[in-house]
Amino acid sequence: MGIEVSEADLDLDIAGAIEKRAGRPAHIYLCRADHPNRKRFTCAHEIGHFVKRDGEDFEYIDYRDGTASMGVDAGELYANSFAAALLMPEGEVRRLHGIGMRERDLASTLGVSEAAMVNRLKNLGLYR
């Protein structure tokens, strides 16, 4: 997709950001202090913002902060759903869940947090 990704020292309430400058590739910044699973989800979330904007060549900056998970902003909801589908594909989650994998093992297998896995299972109607 031509998106550059790097770690950065971000404010404690910022997990990541995507920056797009006209005529230049988009750049995703991930909070250096975050757990690798959090960084993966944040990166996928920021890619969701890029996809939603259809890679438009204009300038913008989107941040993933504490409001991203509140469920009040349509753009954040889209980016979270995109990230969940990218990192936890429905077919694979259903297959693994169907063979009896528990939340912790599913999360570990797919490289996401247990909280993200529980949310995905709830959204797919699979959470017990």
C-alpha positions as CSV (number, residue, x, y, z in Angstrom):
1,M,0.0,0.0,0.0
2,G,3.0,2.2,0.1
3,I,2.5,3.2,3.8
4,E,5.6,3.8,5.9
5,V,5.4,2.6,9.5
6,S,7.7,3.5,12.4
7,E,7.7,3.7,16.2
8,A,7.7,7.0,17.9
9,D,7.7,8.5,21.4
10,L,4.0,9.6,21.5
11,D,2.0,11.1,24.3
12,L,0.8,8.4,26.8
13,D,-2.8,8.7,25.6
14,I,-1.9,8.3,21.9
15,A,-1.5,4.8,20.6
16,G,-0.7,5.8,17.0
17,A,-1.3,8.2,14.2
18,I,-1.4,8.3,10.4
19,E,0.0,11.3,8.6
20,K,-0.7,12.0,4.9
21,R,1.0,14.9,3.2
22,A,0.1,15.8,-0.4
23,G,2.5,14.1,-2.8
24,R,4.1,11.9,-0.2
25,P,3.4,8.4,1.1
26,A,1.3,8.0,4.2
27,H,3.2,7.4,7.4
28,I,1.9,5.5,10.5
29,Y,3.5,6.2,13.8
30,L,3.1,3.6,16.6
31,C,3.7,4.3,20.3
32,R,7.1,2.7,21.1
33,A,6.0,1.9,24.6
34,D,3.0,-0.2,23.6
35,H,2.9,-4.0,23.7
36,P,3.5,-5.6,20.2
37,N,-0.1,-6.8,20.0
38,R,-1.4,-3.3,20.7
39,K,1.0,-1.9,18.0
40,R,-0.4,-4.5,15.5
41,F,-4.0,-3.5,16.2
42,T,-3.1,0.2,16.1
43,C,-1.3,-0.2,12.8
44,A,-4.3,-2.1,11.4
45,H,-6.6,0.6,12.8
46,E,-4.6,3.4,11.0
47,I,-4.6,1.4,7.8
48,G,-8.4,1.4,8.1
49,H,-8.4,5.2,8.2
50,F,-6.2,5.2,5.0
51,V,-8.6,2.7,3.3
52,K,-11.6,4.7,4.3
53,R,-10.1,7.8,2.7
54,D,-9.3,5.7,-0.4
55,G,-5.7,6.8,-0.2
56,E,-6.7,10.3,-1.2
57,D,-3.7,12.5,-1.9
58,F,-4.5,15.4,0.4
59,E,-3.2,16.3,3.8
60,Y,-4.6,14.8,7.1
61,I,-3.5,13.4,10.4
62,D,-5.6,10.9,12.4
63,Y,-4.8,9.9,15.9
64,R,-5.7,6.7,17.7
65,D,-6.3,7.8,21.3
66,G,-8.7,6.8,24.1
67,T,-11.7,8.0,22.2
68,A,-11.1,5.3,19.5
69,S,-12.8,2.6,21.5
70,M,-15.7,4.7,22.8
71,G,-18.0,3.8,19.9
72,V,-19.1,7.4,19.2
73,D,-17.3,8.4,16.1
74,A,-18.1,6.8,12.7
75,G,-14.6,7.0,11.5
76,E,-13.2,5.3,14.6
77,L,-15.9,2.6,14.5
78,Y,-14.9,1.9,10.9
79,A,-11.2,1.8,11.6
80,N,-11.7,-0.5,14.6
81,S,-14.0,-2.9,12.6
82,F,-11.4,-2.9,9.7
83,A,-8.6,-3.7,12.1
84,A,-10.6,-6.5,13.7
85,A,-11.5,-8.0,10.4
86,L,-7.9,-7.8,9.1
87,L,-6.2,-9.3,12.2
88,M,-9.0,-11.7,13.2
89,P,-10.7,-12.9,9.9
90,E,-14.2,-14.1,10.6
91,G,-13.7,-17.5,8.8
92,E,-10.5,-18.2,10.8
93,V,-12.0,-17.1,14.1
94,R,-15.0,-19.3,13.5
95,R,-12.9,-22.3,12.5
96,L,-10.6,-22.0,15.5
97,H,-13.5,-21.3,17.9
98,G,-15.3,-24.3,16.4
99,I,-12.4,-26.7,17.3
100,G,-12.6,-25.5,20.9
101,M,-9.9,-22.8,21.2
102,R,-10.5,-20.5,24.2
103,E,-10.2,-16.7,24.1
104,R,-6.6,-16.6,25.4
105,D,-5.4,-19.2,22.8
106,L,-7.3,-17.5,20.0
107,A,-5.7,-14.2,21.0
108,S,-2.2,-15.7,21.1
109,T,-2.6,-17.5,17.8
110,L,-3.8,-14.3,16.0
111,G,-1.4,-11.9,17.7
112,V,-4.0,-9.7,19.4
113,S,-4.9,-8.9,23.0
114,E,-7.4,-11.0,24.8
115,A,-9.7,-8.0,25.1
116,A,-9.7,-7.5,21.3
117,M,-10.4,-11.2,20.8
118,V,-13.4,-11.0,23.3
119,N,-14.8,-8.0,21.4
120,R,-14.4,-9.9,18.1
121,L,-16.1,-13.0,19.4
122,K,-19.0,-10.8,20.8
123,N,-19.4,-9.1,17.4
124,L,-19.5,-12.4,15.7
125,G,-22.0,-13.8,18.2
126,L,-19.6,-16.4,19.5
127,Y,-18.9,-15.2,23.0
128,R,-20.2,-17.5,25.7
